[in-house]
Amino acid sequence: MATIKKKAKMPTSRKMAGSGISPAKTGEAAARQCLRVLLRRPRLAVLATQGDGEPYASLVAVVAAADGTRLWFASRRGTRKFANLLAGCRVALLFDNRRNRADDFVRAVTAMAAGKVSELAGAARIKAVALLMQQHPALREFLADAQTALLEVQVERWRVIRNFEEAVDVATKNT
């Protein structure tokens, strides 16, 4: 179910930077279109975890399923990030198209995925490695290392924010 929190007044003549849609379009269909655009190319995302009662954020290379229901990333075992992932299975990942310019406040699109993470093994791990290497070939050595864990997030919902204040929740089939 999509809910629109608040819509900012925005000009409708220009497309939002990198979003592929006009700011005049609203609602769940527009949010889903934003997600498709944000997730179709190699991406970095900010991973949010919690450990020892403190929030923790880290940058991760991510590959997304075409329907946005699953995300894959890697983490080295023995890191604070991995310890936090083991301690709690709930995570959030933030994707965006910002360019670090003043107009990002009104033109950037962000999408937060919330869901449950689990470590992959066997054939599922091999598939995730192949997907990550295809999108992020520079990670080949890192992904081949035995100390690297491959992780999958089952996305339960997305929150897409456009026009600075318009928030739309998009449920997935994992809900």
C-alpha positions as CSV (number, residue, x, y, z in Angstrom):
1,M,0.0,0.0,0.0
2,A,1.4,3.4,-1.0
3,T,1.1,6.4,1.3
4,I,2.1,9.9,0.3
5,K,3.3,11.8,3.4
6,K,3.6,15.3,1.9
7,K,4.0,16.7,-1.5
8,A,6.2,19.7,-2.1
9,K,5.2,22.2,-4.8
10,M,7.6,21.6,-7.7
11,P,7.9,22.8,-11.2
12,T,6.7,20.2,-13.7
13,S,8.7,21.1,-16.8
14,R,12.0,19.4,-16.0
15,K,12.8,15.8,-15.3
16,M,14.4,15.1,-11.9
17,A,18.1,14.4,-12.1
18,G,18.7,10.7,-12.9
19,S,15.1,9.8,-11.9
20,G,13.8,9.3,-15.4
21,I,10.4,10.8,-14.4
22,S,8.8,14.2,-14.1
23,P,8.3,15.6,-10.6
24,A,4.6,16.1,-11.5
25,K,4.0,12.4,-11.4
26,T,3.2,11.1,-7.9
27,G,2.0,8.0,-6.1
28,E,3.1,4.4,-6.1
29,A,3.4,4.0,-9.9
30,A,5.9,7.0,-10.0
31,A,7.8,5.5,-6.9
32,R,8.1,2.2,-8.6
33,Q,9.4,3.9,-11.8
34,C,12.0,5.7,-9.6
35,L,13.0,2.3,-8.1
36,R,13.5,0.7,-11.5
37,V,15.8,3.5,-12.6
38,L,17.8,3.6,-9.4
39,L,18.3,-0.2,-9.3
40,R,19.1,-1.0,-13.0
41,R,22.7,0.1,-13.0
42,P,25.7,-0.8,-10.8
43,R,25.1,0.8,-7.5
44,L,26.6,1.6,-4.2
45,A,24.3,1.9,-1.2
46,V,24.6,2.9,2.4
47,L,23.9,-0.1,4.7
48,A,22.5,0.7,8.1
49,T,22.9,-1.9,10.9
50,Q,23.0,-1.7,14.7
51,G,25.3,-3.3,17.2
52,D,26.2,-2.8,20.8
53,G,23.2,-0.4,21.0
54,E,24.7,2.0,18.4
55,P,23.7,2.6,14.8
56,Y,26.4,1.9,12.2
57,A,26.5,2.8,8.5
58,S,28.8,1.6,5.7
59,L,29.1,1.8,2.0
60,V,28.5,-1.4,0.1
61,A,28.5,-2.5,-3.6
62,V,25.0,-3.9,-4.3
63,V,23.2,-5.8,-7.0
64,A,19.4,-5.8,-7.0
65,A,16.9,-8.3,-8.4
66,A,14.9,-6.8,-11.3
67,D,11.7,-6.7,-9.2
68,G,13.5,-5.1,-6.2
69,T,12.6,-7.9,-3.8
70,R,16.2,-9.0,-3.1
71,L,19.5,-7.3,-2.8
72,W,23.0,-8.9,-2.7
73,F,26.2,-7.6,-1.2
74,A,29.4,-8.8,0.4
75,S,31.2,-8.2,3.7
76,R,34.4,-9.4,5.1
77,R,34.0,-11.6,8.2
78,G,35.7,-10.1,11.3
79,T,34.5,-6.6,10.6
80,R,32.1,-4.5,12.8
81,K,29.7,-4.5,9.9
82,F,29.6,-8.3,9.7
83,A,29.3,-8.6,13.5
84,N,26.3,-6.2,13.4
85,L,24.8,-8.3,10.6
86,L,25.1,-11.5,12.7
87,A,23.7,-9.8,15.8
88,G,20.5,-8.5,14.2
89,C,19.0,-9.7,10.9
90,R,17.1,-6.4,10.1
91,V,18.9,-3.9,7.9
92,A,18.2,-0.9,5.8
93,L,20.0,0.2,2.6
94,L,19.8,3.7,1.1
95,F,20.1,4.3,-2.6
96,D,20.1,7.7,-4.2
97,N,20.9,9.7,-7.3
98,R,22.3,12.8,-5.7
99,R,25.1,14.8,-7.3
100,N,26.1,16.9,-4.2
101,R,24.7,20.0,-5.7
102,A,22.2,22.6,-4.2
103,D,19.4,21.4,-6.4
104,D,19.6,17.9,-4.9
105,F,17.2,19.1,-2.2
106,V,14.4,19.3,-4.8
107,R,15.6,17.0,-7.6
108,A,17.3,14.0,-5.9
109,V,15.5,10.8,-5.4
110,T,16.3,8.4,-2.5
111,A,15.0,4.9,-1.9
112,M,15.4,3.0,1.3
113,A,15.0,-0.7,1.4
114,A,14.1,-2.4,4.7
115,G,14.3,-6.1,5.2
116,K,16.0,-9.2,6.6
117,V,19.5,-10.2,5.8
118,S,21.0,-13.7,5.7
119,E,24.3,-15.2,4.7
120,L,24.3,-17.3,1.6
121,A,26.0,-20.7,1.0
122,G,26.3,-23.2,-1.7
123,A,24.6,-22.5,-5.1
124,A,23.0,-19.3,-3.8
125,R,26.4,-18.0,-2.8
126,I,27.9,-18.9,-6.2
127,K,25.0,-17.1,-8.0
128,A,25.4,-14.0,-5.8
129,V,29.2,-13.9,-6.5
130,A,28.5,-14.1,-10.3
131,L,25.9,-11.2,-10.1
132,L,28.2,-9.0,-8.1
133,M,31.2,-9.7,-10.3
134,Q,29.2,-8.9,-13.4
135,Q,28.2,-5.5,-12.0
136,H,31.3,-4.8,-10.0
137,P,34.3,-6.5,-11.7
138,A,36.8,-4.6,-9.5
139,L,35.6,-6.7,-6.6
140,R,36.8,-10.0,-8.1
141,E,39.6,-10.6,-5.6
142,F,37.5,-9.5,-2.6
143,L,34.6,-11.8,-3.7
144,A,37.0,-14.8,-4.2
145,D,38.5,-14.4,-0.7
146,A,37.3,-17.1,1.8
147,Q,36.9,-14.4,4.5
148,T,34.2,-12.7,2.4
149,A,30.6,-13.5,3.2
150,L,27.9,-13.1,0.6
151,L,24.6,-11.7,1.9
152,E,21.1,-11.4,0.7
153,V,18.4,-9.0,1.9
154,Q,14.8,-10.0,1.5
155,V,13.3,-6.6,1.0
156,E,10.0,-6.1,2.8
157,R,9.3,-2.6,1.8
158,W,10.8,0.4,0.0
159,R,10.4,4.1,1.0
160,V,10.9,6.4,-2.0
161,I,11.4,10.1,-1.3
162,R,11.1,12.6,-4.2
163,N,10.5,16.3,-4.4
164,F,12.3,16.6,-1.0
165,E,9.3,15.7,1.1
166,E,7.1,13.3,-0.9
167,A,7.5,9.9,0.7
168,V,5.8,6.8,-0.8
169,D,6.0,3.4,0.8
170,V,6.1,0.4,-1.6
171,A,5.5,-3.1,-0.3
172,T,7.1,-6.1,-1.9
173,K,5.9,-9.7,-2.2
174,N,8.2,-10.4,0.8
175,T,5.9,-8.5,3.1
